[in-house]
Amino acid sequence: MNTESIAKRLAELCRDGKGGQAHDELYADDAVNIEMDGLPPGMPTTTTGLAAIREKSRQFNETIETVHGGSVGDPIFVGNWFSVTMTMDVTFKQRGRVDMQEIGVYHVKNGKIVREQFFYDVG
């Protein structure tokens, strides 16, 4: 798959709530996930390897009590890079209701996502 196809497929799967399937289909085994500095204690800012990224995602999902809504924008791509905007209106078990807004930037190499980095306001 080329970058455009991967970008569109990721957006489609995320819209359908199929993040796990996106990991299975689109990510390299050695992919890297980078989050913003300033996360709550115990939450890593850098996660390396698909298995670790899956586990981080599972742990994040366990902190959510209720999903009230969300959206995934259309991807923008150039060369081997693309970005997607995402929003989530969720109630966390420990933090209450939060309206999350972020931009994900992805790097594609050899037909797989090898890096994802998320940008958002922390706090």
N, C-alpha and C positions, 0 to 999 in steps of 0.2 A: 504494500500500500504506500502511496505517496503522502506527503504532508497534508495536502488538502483533504484526501480521503480519511486519513486518521483524525484530523480536526473535526470533520463533519460527523464521523462515527462516534467520537468521544462526546460531542454535544448531544447527539441523539440518545446515547446510552445514559448520560447524566440526566437528561430530561425525563427519561423513563425510570429513574431511580435504580439503575443497574450499574452502579460503580464497580462492583465486584467483577461483573462481566467485562467492563472496560479494562480493568487491570489484566484479566486473563487474555483478552484479545489484542490489546494495543501496547502493553508495556514490555520493555526488555527486562530480563531477569536481574540485571544489575542497575536498574533505574534508581534515580535519586530524587527524593522529595525534600523541598526546602520551604519552611514556614517562616513567618516573621519573628524577629526577636521580641521578647517581652511576653511570651506565653506563660500560662500558669506553671508553677513548679512541677517537675516531673514530665512535662510535655516536651519532646525533643524538637529542635528547630531543623535538624537534618536527619533524614532517615534514608539508609542505603539498602538496596535490595528489594525485590518485589515481595518476598515473604514478609519482610519487616514493614513495608508500606501497607500491605493487606492488614496486618495486625494493628497498625496504628489507626487505620480506617475503622476497623472493628471496634477498637477501644473508644474512638470518638463517637461512633454511633450508639454505643452503650450509655453515653452520658446524656443522650437526648431523650426527653420524656415525651414531647409532642412536636410534630412538624406541622406548622400552620400554613406554610406556603413556601414558594421559592421559584426561581427562574434560572434559565441557562441561556445566555445570549448566543448569537451566531458567531462562529469563529472568524478571526482575522488571521491570515497566514501570509508568510513571505519566506521564501527559501525553505530551510529546514526548521522554521519556528512558527508557532501560532499562539494566539491568546484567546481566552474565553472569559466573559464576565459571568459571575454566578451570584445569586442571592439566596439566602435561607432565612426564613422567619421560624425560629424554633424556641421551645422551652426546654432548657437544660435542667436536669435533676437537681443540681447544686447551685446554679446561677440565675435561674429564672428565664424569662423570655428575652431573646436577643434577635435583633434584625441584622444579619450578617451580609456584608457586601464585599466581594473580592474579585480580583483579576488573576487568573491562572496563566502563566507563560510556560510553554512546553517546547522542548527540543526533540526533534525526531532524527534518528540515525538508523540506517539499515532497516527501514520500515517499521520501527518501534519507537515509542516514547522512551527516551533515556533520562530525561530530567523534567521535573515540574517544579515551578516556584510560584508561591501564592503571595499576593500583595493585598493587605487590608489593614484597617485601623485596629490596633490592639487596645483592649481596655473597656 
